[in-house]
Amino acid sequence: FYKSKFKSACEKADSIIAISEQTKSDIIEFYKVKEDKIKVIYQSCDPLFYKLDNMPYRNEMISKYKFDYPFFFYVGSLNKRKNVHILIDAYAKISDKTDHHLVIVGDGSKQFKDMLNKKIADHKIEHKISMFHKVPSDDLPALYQLANVFVYPSSYEGFGIPIIEALNSKTPVITSEGSCFKETAGPGAIYTKPGNIKDLADTMYELSVDSSKQKELSENGWRYGQRFHTDNTTKTLHDLYKNLIS
């Protein structure tokens, strides 16, 4: 039903907005749309993520969440495609040789959350993993800024806004090869093979102990992320609307 619905919408539309080159390629492949009908306009993130100099705000979050340790950070829904179960397995491989904890923010089905909790218990790493299913959006920018490394091991995304949030927070990123990830994270990330536990574990550990690499990714990622600033995305969208109605 949805395949038919989307195909019809693509055929009737005067212009199609794709949120990434990856999405544009998918539209061409699956709906046989002519390339010149599709305009790539990137998404942005909440302007709250642009504020990096509010130390009292960060200290408030440290106190609220009791983050008195360095940590890897994940934000996103909890489902199989996001590979959070792989992230937990990877972290378990290095948990005894790093002082970094793992903080997971996201929600999903009870069945999937139960599976994640069982996996954490089986690895006996409950004391080093914190999972929050409901975090106020106003708290997120500080949590990103406090994180040492943002890990986003998803298999596939249309764009990946949490990566943009990390780039704007000057937090180095580990994400997956393929899909849209190189397009979204650019030089602000290290890329690992999707679903490969050892590759992810090794990369997490190596980045956690390499402060100079963290700084390099942080600065390169922040600069790259400015192309997704709301000023740029809004102007591009406005120009498209003007052209359509003129």
HUCOR-V853055 format. One line per field, one symbol per residue. ss: DSSP state (h for helix, s for strand, l for the rest). phi: phi as a letter, one per 30 degrees, with the letter a starting at -180 (. if undefined). burial: b if it has 16 or more other C-alpha atoms within 10 Angstrom, else e. A space follows every 10 residues. Layout:
BEGIN
ss = ???
phi = ???
burial = ???
END
This chain:
BEGIN
ss = lhhhhhhhhh hhlllsssll hhhhhhhhhh hlllhhhsss llllllhhhh llllhhhhhh hhhhhlllll sssssllslh hhlhhhhhhh hhhhhhhlll sssssllslh hhhhhhhhhh hhhllhhhss ssllllhhhh hhhhhhllss ssllllllll hhhhhhhhll lsssssllll hhhhhhhhss ssllllhhhh hhhhhhhhll hhhhhhhhhh hhhhhhhhlh hhhhhhhhhh hhhhhl
phi = .deddddddd ddddbbccda dddedddddd chddeddccd bddbbeeedd ccccdedddd deddchccad adbbbldcae ddidddeddd dedcddbbdd cbccblbade dddddddddd dddhbedbbc bccbbedddd edddddddbc cbdedabdaj eeddddeddh cdccbcdihc ddddchdcbc cbdeicdddd dddeddddcc dddedddedd dddddddcee dddddddddd eeddcd
burial = eeeeeeeeeb eeeeebbbbb bbbbbebeee bebeeeebbb bbbbbeebbb eeeeeeebee bbeeeebeeb bbbbbbbbbe ebbbbbbbbb bbbbbeeeeb bbbbbbbeee ebbeebbebb eeeebeebbb beeeeeeeeb bbbbbbbbbb bbbbbbbbbb bbbbbbbbbb bbbbbbbbbb bbebbbbbbb bbebbbbbeb bbbbbebbee eeebeebbbb bbbbbbebbb ebebeeeeee eeeeee
END
